[in-house]
Amino acid sequence: MSVYKLIEVVGTSAESWEKAASTAVEAASKSLRDLRIAEVEKMDMQVEDGKVKAYRVKLKLSFKYHIGD
């Protein structure tokens, strides 16, 4: 039997949505263990002077909850 916790994170990148999502997952994995699923909730862009300045991805991450560890 397993229990998983969900959190929301936002990643950003000047390159792409994929890089923004990867950045968020990599950063979260430094303080959370047993990440299992990353689900894209929302994608948007920061625009400045008519040009894309940053890609942003809001992710819902799930990780295994360890009881008694």
Helices and strands as residue ranges (DSSP letters): E 4-13, H 17-29, E 35-48, E 51-64
